[in-house]
Amino acid sequence: MSRRYDSRTTIFSPEGRLYQVEYAMEAIGNAGSAIGILSKDGVVLVGEKKVTSKLLQTSSSTEKMYKIDDHVACAVAGIMSDANILINTARVQAQRYTYAYQEPMPVEQLVQSLCDTKQGYTQFGGLRPFGVSFLFAGWEKNFGFQLYMSDPSGNYGGWKAGAIGANNQAAQSILKQDYKDDITREEAVQLALKVLSKTMDSTSLTSEKIELAEVFLSPSGKVKYEVCSPEALNKLLVKFGVTQPATDTA
Amino acid sequence: MECVFGLVGKGFAIVVADTSAVHGILVHKTNEEKIMKLDSHKLIAASGEGGDRVQFSEYIHKNVALYQFRNGIPLTTSAAANFTRAELAAALRKNPYAVNILLAGYDNHTGPSLYYIDYLATLHKVDKAAFGYASYLSLSMMDTHYHAGMSLQEAIDLVDKCITEIRSRLVVAPPNFVMKIVDQHGARECAWRQSLPSASPTFC
């Protein structure tokens, strides 16, 4: 019945829905999940890799995590090629701000700016929306550590913990139960890996299937974005006892 | 013959400008305000071509205000200074503004600061600066008497020394000056130095 209202992005359906935007979110629901957790001393991002192969050059390329600027990074879920375009756009916006003001772009402004771009694709031009959701993690002197989640509609929100991609609702509800406001970065890593192990439908968890990145401050006060090496990640998985997926899913 | 100068003291920055609006040999008015409040904690003192001075100052003022409305936080003095410089630089090779600016501000974490921005989009963060013919007279005065962390009274005394030099040594010295300061409490007018009181001070 609503078929005639979903072939163009720029019109509402009679029920007031934008079908193309919703279909974009469907596409993301099939993609590898990503979880972000905000802690007192940093932001943790974990992602489920869908492309797993021993042949993959893990040291030089990441599938889920990308650095936008020295003080902001993101995790993606959805169509990778769409994500690359938006990541590049975000990087340009961040540099443009620094060019004008000689200061790092406040994280929320960067997210807002990117979301304004995404919104444009839901209102004019007749082009389909981007099939990507983001988790942005960053730090700046005004508001400290921050985590933002955005989706194809161009909506965004600031979160203490969030999940995107496959099984994100299950992940979000586990996070809601287990998150505490004064969580430390190490506890956040543990929680993120635990949640991922519960929501990933995979027989075992290894560093081949997961990516972990953290945004934190070095002792000298500089913002650091570090992707965990596969060796270190394997050690963490063993340490937290999540190499086997949990038998009961919440 | 426009005179604009300023310096940074202990917890404040002070900028001084003459208040004559001159057109050729005619003085339109002697209480023209050339120091604009850019936001609660910033002052922009501009000297140069009449129309450009007001146009450019107001343009920067509106952009600074827009940033605050959009983002809920004010720009730092450094960001505002760099933004101003970038606007001058962008226009420079197309449609230049003939305006020299001293931007003074106070930021909570970094304290007071003063930026020298000339019409060619040169930007320097400085402790003391001056534009125009005043610079020949007041820079050397400030070089002699300035030291870091001056109290407000010491700074005002130094400003008065500079004004005295300008009045005695500049052939067509402007009669009146205004001083404005910015500190943790905000930007405000500090004092006037008038050797020629305006006929009707409440108007123009």
Chai-1 contact restraints between the chains, C-beta under 6 A:
chainA,res_idxA,chainB,res_idxB,connection_type,confidence,min_distance_angstrom,max_distance_angstrom,comment,restraint_id
A,A100,B,F83,contact,1.0,0.0,6.0,A-B,restraint_1
A,A100,B,A86,contact,1.0,0.0,6.0,A-B,restraint_2
A,Y101,B,A79,contact,1.0,0.0,6.0,A-B,restraint_3
A,Y101,B,N82,contact,1.0,0.0,6.0,A-B,restraint_4
A,Y101,B,F83,contact,1.0,0.0,6.0,A-B,restraint_5
A,Q102,B,N82,contact,1.0,0.0,6.0,A-B,restraint_6
A,E103,B,A79,contact,1.0,0.0,6.0,A-B,restraint_7
A,Q109,B,N71,contact,1.0,0.0,6.0,A-B,restraint_8
A,N142,B,I73,contact,1.0,0.0,6.0,A-B,restraint_9
